[in-house]
Amino acid sequence: MKLLTKTWIEEHGPHLTTWKQSAFKDFSNMMNEKEHLYPCVPGKQGFNSDSLRFGFADSPDSPHACNQAAEYLRQYSEVSRDTGKYASLVLFFNTEKQEGDIEYYQSLFWKILNNIHAHDEKSWPEYIPLDPAKSAWEFCFHGEPYFVFCATPAHLNRRSRFFPYLLLAFQPRFVFDEINSESSQGRKLKNIIRTRLKNYDHSPVHPDLRWYGEKDNLEWKQYFLKDDNTSLPKCPFSGSKQSPSTGE
């Protein structure tokens, strides 16, 4: 297992299995679509500058999938700062034969995140609370804090959260050092993204989309957005390392 770059996949794509070729092609098309601009500007810039890193994991029901995801994230945590200004790790899971609604994928997402956490060999950073109910909480792995983004085949109205395969993206916190509510660049970028979201999605902009660290913001609510504007009443993140589980 190794992290892959856009350039490597484009050069060696024919040697990948069919589903991996399909997943990357779909992602590339999504990033480069001209008529409906993908809302995440940093994601597009990261893709086109070859700053993103990619990994392919087995079906989420496989006993190997979460171990693979954790290994990719471990590797990424050690090199992310050397990959570029708009860095992210994008993981594709083989969900070719899986069917499920939004609730199914929401449960699956949190199960995967808890299992990845259970594989973490490093201590949780002292400056990040373990309680998701705190506004300063965010997911951490291998000592690094991340914003986690999930897209699924079940999303229909919120197109910005749709992808033909289960997709998890881990965006390092340092990417937001200059993109926040305190900077003019951050405020300008927020307006651009909000405008694109309104044109891209068939659902209104979700009210849980806020700045990290804001008093009333709960970061975990942004990780998995449903097709409507509802959200879970409590975060499913366990916050304690237990034995990884597999299957349903």
MISEBA-804157 format. One record per residue (C-alpha): x, y, z; residue number from 1; residue in one letter. Coordinates in steps of 0.02 Angstrom, whole numbers, m for minus. Layout:
# MISEBA-804157
@x = X, y = Y, z = Z, resi = NUM, resn = a $
...
//
This chain:
# MISEBA-804157
@x = 0, y = 0, z = 0, resi = 1, resn = m $
@x = 64, y = 172, z = m44, resi = 2, resn = k $
@x = m7, y = 345, z = m68, resi = 3, resn = l $
@x = m40, y = 388, z = m249, resi = 4, resn = l $
@x = m30, y = 554, z = m341, resi = 5, resn = t $
@x = m140, y = 616, z = m482, resi = 6, resn = k $
@x = 8, y = 605, z = m601, resi = 7, resn = t $
@x = 47, y = 425, z = m552, resi = 8, resn = w $
@x = m134, y = 368, z = m574, resi = 9, resn = i $
@x = m149, y = 454, z = m743, resi = 10, resn = e $
@x = 10, y = 365, z = m801, resi = 11, resn = e $
@x = m27, y = 194, z = m727, resi = 12, resn = h $
@x = m217, y = 195, z = m730, resi = 13, resn = g $
@x = m235, y = 52, z = m856, resi = 14, resn = p $
@x = m148, y = m63, z = m732, resi = 15, resn = h $
@x = m275, y = m28, z = m595, resi = 16, resn = l $
@x = m430, y = m135, z = m568, resi = 17, resn = t $
@x = m588, y = m77, z = m656, resi = 18, resn = t $
@x = m673, y = m1, z = m505, resi = 19, resn = w $
@x = m518, y = 100, z = m460, resi = 20, resn = k $
@x = m505, y = 168, z = m636, resi = 21, resn = q $
@x = m689, y = 213, z = m631, resi = 22, resn = s $
@x = m677, y = 299, z = m461, resi = 23, resn = a $
@x = m530, y = 408, z = m511, resi = 24, resn = f $
@x = m608, y = 452, z = m680, resi = 25, resn = k $
@x = m769, y = 505, z = m593, resi = 26, resn = d $
@x = m669, y = 610, z = m469, resi = 27, resn = f $
@x = m568, y = 692, z = m608, resi = 28, resn = s $
@x = m726, y = 732, z = m706, resi = 29, resn = n $
@x = m807, y = 806, z = m550, resi = 30, resn = m $
@x = m656, y = 918, z = m517, resi = 31, resn = m $
@x = m644, y = 978, z = m697, resi = 32, resn = n $
@x = m828, y = 998, z = m743, resi = 33, resn = e $
@x = m848, y = 1164, z = m833, resi = 34, resn = k $
@x = m1037, y = 1189, z = m834, resi = 35, resn = e $
@x = m1066, y = 1157, z = m649, resi = 36, resn = h $
@x = m912, y = 1212, z = m554, resi = 37, resn = l $
@x = m871, y = 1101, z = m405, resi = 38, resn = y $
@x = m896, y = 1211, z = m250, resi = 39, resn = p $
@x = m738, y = 1167, z = m152, resi = 40, resn = c $
@x = m610, y = 1287, z = m226, resi = 41, resn = v $
@x = m462, y = 1222, z = m122, resi = 42, resn = p $
@x = m505, y = 1044, z = m175, resi = 43, resn = g $
@x = m502, y = 1092, z = m359, resi = 44, resn = k $
@x = m339, y = 1186, z = m338, resi = 45, resn = q $
@x = m263, y = 1042, z = m243, resi = 46, resn = g $
@x = m314, y = 920, z = m379, resi = 47, resn = f $
@x = m248, y = 1024, z = m523, resi = 48, resn = n $
@x = m84, y = 1061, z = m434, resi = 49, resn = s $
@x = m58, y = 876, z = m394, resi = 50, resn = d $
@x = m63, y = 914, z = m207, resi = 51, resn = s $
@x = m193, y = 782, z = m166, resi = 52, resn = l $
@x = m148, y = 605, z = m118, resi = 53, resn = r $
@x = m259, y = 456, z = m154, resi = 54, resn = f $
@x = m291, y = 284, z = m85, resi = 55, resn = g $
@x = m407, y = 140, z = m129, resi = 56, resn = f $
@x = m486, y = 32, z = 6, resi = 57, resn = a $
@x = m588, y = m127, z = m1, resi = 58, resn = d $
@x = m775, y = m136, z = 30, resi = 59, resn = s $
@x = m818, y = m59, z = 199, resi = 60, resn = p $
@x = m887, y = m229, z = 250, resi = 61, resn = d $
@x = m717, y = m307, z = 224, resi = 62, resn = s $
@x = m612, y = m340, z = 380, resi = 63, resn = p $
@x = m467, y = m254, z = 291, resi = 64, resn = h $
@x = m548, y = m89, z = 240, resi = 65, resn = a $
@x = m525, y = 11, z = 400, resi = 66, resn = c $
@x = m350, y = m55, z = 425, resi = 67, resn = n $
@x = m308, y = 1, z = 248, resi = 68, resn = q $
@x = m385, y = 172, z = 278, resi = 69, resn = a $
@x = m288, y = 193, z = 440, resi = 70, resn = a $
@x = m125, y = 145, z = 355, resi = 71, resn = e $
@x = m154, y = 271, z = 215, resi = 72, resn = y $
@x = m192, y = 406, z = 343, resi = 73, resn = l $
@x = m39, y = 360, z = 446, resi = 74, resn = r $
@x = 72, y = 378, z = 292, resi = 75, resn = q $
@x = m14, y = 539, z = 244, resi = 76, resn = y $
@x = 6, y = 617, z = 417, resi = 77, resn = s $
@x = 194, y = 604, z = 395, resi = 78, resn = e $
@x = 203, y = 688, z = 224, resi = 79, resn = v $
@x = 51, y = 802, z = 210, resi = 80, resn = s $
@x = 149, y = 963, z = 245, resi = 81, resn = r $
@x = 263, y = 924, z = 98, resi = 82, resn = d $
@x = 124, y = 900, z = m30, resi = 83, resn = t $
@x = 68, y = 1079, z = m58, resi = 84, resn = g $
@x = m38, y = 1221, z = 7, resi = 85, resn = k $
@x = m205, y = 1139, z = m33, resi = 86, resn = y $
@x = m172, y = 966, z = 35, resi = 87, resn = a $
@x = m297, y = 825, z = 61, resi = 88, resn = s $
@x = m302, y = 636, z = 68, resi = 89, resn = l $
@x = m443, y = 562, z = m37, resi = 90, resn = v $
@x = m494, y = 383, z = 0, resi = 91, resn = l $
@x = m609, y = 283, z = m114, resi = 92, resn = f $
@x = m699, y = 130, z = m44, resi = 93, resn = f $
@x = m760, y = m9, z = m159, resi = 94, resn = n $
@x = m948, y = 3, z = m140, resi = 95, resn = t $
@x = m991, y = m66, z = m312, resi = 96, resn = e $
@x = m1103, y = m201, z = m240, resi = 97, resn = k $
@x = m1174, y = m102, z = m94, resi = 98, resn = q $
@x = m1342, y = m19, z = m87, resi = 99, resn = e $
@x = m1408, y = 92, z = 50, resi = 100, resn = g $
@x = m1496, y = 254, z = 92, resi = 101, resn = d $
@x = m1426, y = 409, z = 175, resi = 102, resn = i $
@x = m1450, y = 338, z = 350, resi = 103, resn = e $
@x = m1356, y = 180, z = 302, resi = 104, resn = y $
@x = m1206, y = 277, z = 238, resi = 105, resn = y $
@x = m1211, y = 398, z = 385, resi = 106, resn = q $
@x = m1198, y = 252, z = 505, resi = 107, resn = s $
@x = m1062, y = 172, z = 397, resi = 108, resn = l $
@x = m961, y = 333, z = 394, resi = 109, resn = f $
@x = m955, y = 350, z = 582, resi = 110, resn = w $
@x = m918, y = 166, z = 602, resi = 111, resn = k $
@x = m767, y = 184, z = 486, resi = 112, resn = i $
@x = m707, y = 341, z = 575, resi = 113, resn = l $
@x = m718, y = 255, z = 745, resi = 114, resn = n $
@x = m624, y = 105, z = 677, resi = 115, resn = n $
@x = m488, y = 215, z = 602, resi = 116, resn = i $
@x = m472, y = 299, z = 772, resi = 117, resn = h $
@x = m453, y = 127, z = 853, resi = 118, resn = a $
@x = m302, y = 96, z = 740, resi = 119, resn = h $
@x = m216, y = 258, z = 792, resi = 120, resn = d $
@x = m46, y = 220, z = 869, resi = 121, resn = e $
@x = m17, y = 398, z = 933, resi = 122, resn = k $
@x = m99, y = 492, z = 1075, resi = 123, resn = s $
@x = m238, y = 617, z = 1041, resi = 124, resn = w $
@x = m164, y = 794, z = 1035, resi = 125, resn = p $
@x = m179, y = 879, z = 1203, resi = 126, resn = e $
@x = m240, y = 1043, z = 1127, resi = 127, resn = y $
@x = m391, y = 960, z = 1044, resi = 128, resn = i $
@x = m533, y = 905, z = 1159, resi = 129, resn = p $
@x = m591, y = 724, z = 1145, resi = 130, resn = l $
@x = m772, y = 778, z = 1168, resi = 131, resn = d $
@x = m858, y = 815, z = 1000, resi = 132, resn = p $
@x = m981, y = 928, z = 1092, resi = 133, resn = a $
@x = m839, y = 1055, z = 1111, resi = 134, resn = k $
@x = m819, y = 1184, z = 972, resi = 135, resn = s $
@x = m631, y = 1153, z = 965, resi = 136, resn = a $
@x = m652, y = 967, z = 932, resi = 137, resn = w $
@x = m604, y = 891, z = 766, resi = 138, resn = e $
@x = m550, y = 719, z = 711, resi = 139, resn = f $
@x = m366, y = 681, z = 742, resi = 140, resn = c $
@x = m252, y = 541, z = 686, resi = 141, resn = f $
@x = m67, y = 511, z = 710, resi = 142, resn = h $
@x = m58, y = 674, z = 805, resi = 143, resn = g $
@x = m133, y = 778, z = 664, resi = 144, resn = e $
@x = m304, y = 865, z = 662, resi = 145, resn = p $
@x = m413, y = 844, z = 508, resi = 146, resn = y $
@x = m575, y = 905, z = 432, resi = 147, resn = f $
@x = m662, y = 750, z = 365, resi = 148, resn = v $
@x = m777, y = 756, z = 214, resi = 149, resn = f $
@x = m892, y = 615, z = 161, resi = 150, resn = c $
@x = m981, y = 588, z = m6, resi = 151, resn = a $
@x = m1092, y = 440, z = m48, resi = 152, resn = t $
@x = m1193, y = 360, z = m189, resi = 153, resn = p $
@x = m1353, y = 394, z = m89, resi = 154, resn = a $
@x = m1345, y = 583, z = m97, resi = 155, resn = h $
@x = m1463, y = 649, z = m230, resi = 156, resn = l $
@x = m1512, y = 828, z = m189, resi = 157, resn = n $
@x = m1350, y = 882, z = m108, resi = 158, resn = r $
@x = m1243, y = 849, z = m262, resi = 159, resn = r $
@x = m1087, y = 916, z = m178, resi = 160, resn = s $
@x = m1097, y = 763, z = m64, resi = 161, resn = r $
@x = m1132, y = 638, z = m203, resi = 162, resn = f $
@x = m1003, y = 517, z = m272, resi = 163, resn = f $
@x = m1030, y = 348, z = m357, resi = 164, resn = p $
@x = m919, y = 265, z = m225, resi = 165, resn = y $
@x = m902, y = 299, z = m40, resi = 166, resn = l $
@x = m774, y = 439, z = m28, resi = 167, resn = l $
@x = m686, y = 506, z = 125, resi = 168, resn = l $
@x = m571, y = 657, z = 114, resi = 169, resn = a $
@x = m456, y = 708, z = 256, resi = 170, resn = f $
@x = m404, y = 890, z = 248, resi = 171, resn = q $
@x = m264, y = 941, z = 368, resi = 172, resn = p $
@x = m302, y = 1086, z = 483, resi = 173, resn = r $
@x = m149, y = 1183, z = 421, resi = 174, resn = f $
@x = m238, y = 1208, z = 254, resi = 175, resn = v $
@x = m353, y = 1329, z = 345, resi = 176, resn = f $
@x = m216, y = 1432, z = 427, resi = 177, resn = d $
@x = m249, y = 1573, z = 304, resi = 178, resn = e $
@x = m428, y = 1526, z = 263, resi = 179, resn = i $
@x = m536, y = 1574, z = 411, resi = 180, resn = n $
@x = m661, y = 1703, z = 472, resi = 181, resn = s $
@x = m520, y = 1819, z = 526, resi = 182, resn = e $
@x = m443, y = 1836, z = 352, resi = 183, resn = s $
@x = m507, y = 1930, z = 201, resi = 184, resn = s $
@x = m454, y = 1782, z = 93, resi = 185, resn = q $
@x = m559, y = 1666, z = 201, resi = 186, resn = g $
@x = m714, y = 1777, z = 194, resi = 187, resn = r $
@x = m696, y = 1798, z = 6, resi = 188, resn = k $
@x = m675, y = 1611, z = m20, resi = 189, resn = l $
@x = m826, y = 1574, z = 89, resi = 190, resn = k $
@x = m934, y = 1685, z = m21, resi = 191, resn = n $
@x = m871, y = 1600, z = m179, resi = 192, resn = i $
@x = m904, y = 1426, z = m108, resi = 193, resn = i $
@x = m1077, y = 1473, z = m45, resi = 194, resn = r $
@x = m1124, y = 1543, z = m216, resi = 195, resn = t $
@x = m1063, y = 1386, z = m302, resi = 196, resn = r $
@x = m1155, y = 1275, z = m178, resi = 197, resn = l $
@x = m1318, y = 1363, z = m216, resi = 198, resn = k $
@x = m1292, y = 1331, z = m402, resi = 199, resn = n $
@x = m1226, y = 1154, z = m380, resi = 200, resn = y $
@x = m1345, y = 1077, z = m253, resi = 201, resn = d $
@x = m1532, y = 1049, z = m262, resi = 202, resn = h $
@x = m1539, y = 1076, z = m73, resi = 203, resn = s $
@x = m1513, y = 1240, z = 20, resi = 204, resn = p $
@x = m1343, y = 1271, z = 98, resi = 205, resn = v $
@x = m1341, y = 1168, z = 257, resi = 206, resn = h $
@x = m1353, y = 1275, z = 416, resi = 207, resn = p $
@x = m1216, y = 1170, z = 499, resi = 208, resn = d $
@x = m1083, y = 1239, z = 380, resi = 209, resn = l $
@x = m986, y = 1355, z = 494, resi = 210, resn = r $
@x = m808, y = 1410, z = 534, resi = 211, resn = w $
@x = m702, y = 1298, z = 643, resi = 212, resn = y $
@x = m688, y = 1365, z = 820, resi = 213, resn = g $
@x = m844, y = 1474, z = 815, resi = 214, resn = e $
@x = m937, y = 1471, z = 980, resi = 215, resn = k $
@x = m1092, y = 1382, z = 917, resi = 216, resn = d $
@x = m1006, y = 1275, z = 786, resi = 217, resn = n $
@x = m990, y = 1086, z = 804, resi = 218, resn = l $
@x = m865, y = 1026, z = 677, resi = 219, resn = e $
@x = m925, y = 846, z = 671, resi = 220, resn = w $
@x = m1094, y = 899, z = 601, resi = 221, resn = k $
@x = m1008, y = 956, z = 441, resi = 222, resn = q $
@x = m922, y = 790, z = 408, resi = 223, resn = y $
@x = m1079, y = 703, z = 347, resi = 224, resn = f $
@x = m1217, y = 816, z = 280, resi = 225, resn = l $
@x = m1384, y = 738, z = 240, resi = 226, resn = k $
@x = m1488, y = 779, z = 86, resi = 227, resn = d $
@x = m1602, y = 886, z = 193, resi = 228, resn = d $
@x = m1554, y = 1012, z = 327, resi = 229, resn = n $
@x = m1569, y = 894, z = 475, resi = 230, resn = t $
@x = m1425, y = 824, z = 577, resi = 231, resn = s $
@x = m1396, y = 696, z = 713, resi = 232, resn = l $
@x = m1432, y = 754, z = 892, resi = 233, resn = p $
@x = m1270, y = 677, z = 957, resi = 234, resn = k $
@x = m1100, y = 638, z = 880, resi = 235, resn = c $
@x = m1072, y = 451, z = 853, resi = 236, resn = p $
@x = m883, y = 468, z = 878, resi = 237, resn = f $
@x = m834, y = 358, z = 1025, resi = 238, resn = s $
@x = m683, y = 458, z = 1081, resi = 239, resn = g $
@x = m601, y = 305, z = 1157, resi = 240, resn = s $
@x = m495, y = 172, z = 1077, resi = 241, resn = k $
@x = m585, y = 6, z = 1071, resi = 242, resn = q $
@x = m550, y = m150, z = 968, resi = 243, resn = s $
@x = m591, y = m114, z = 785, resi = 244, resn = p $
@x = m752, y = m193, z = 727, resi = 245, resn = s $
@x = m798, y = m254, z = 554, resi = 246, resn = t $
@x = m957, y = m300, z = 463, resi = 247, resn = g $
@x = m1131, y = m247, z = 512, resi = 248, resn = e $
//
